[in-house]
Amino acid sequence: MAYLQGHPGEAAAQLRDALAGVHGMAASFGIADILEWLAAVAGAAGQSARAARLFGAAEQLRRDTGMARFAPDRPAYERDVAAVRAELDEAVFTASWAEGRAMSLD
């Protein structure tokens, strides 16, 4: 909600806390969602390469776990990815996304 209300710094802090809270759990439920929100916040803050890495990491986690994105979340996700892609040279976007996909959960 903080992100949607225009408070990206507060949103990032809350998302980092949430990520730390779920990281130690056996199941990775929710981590991809948190990574995607962190990516959206990073993109809105002008950190487009970081956002692309986070989106890539979330994508790989979804592939590894078989966790689909909820249908109502798709339009916002697609909008956020498109905004990040538009800010970066295609080669930088692709390299950053691949870097994120290669990251470990740790």
Secondary structure, DSSP 8 states (H G I E B T S, - for coil): -TTTTT-HHHHHHHHHHHHHHHHTSSS-TTHHHHHHHHHHHHHHTT-HHHHHHHHHHHHHHHHHHT----GGGHHHHHHHHHHHHHHS-HHHHHHHHHHHHT----
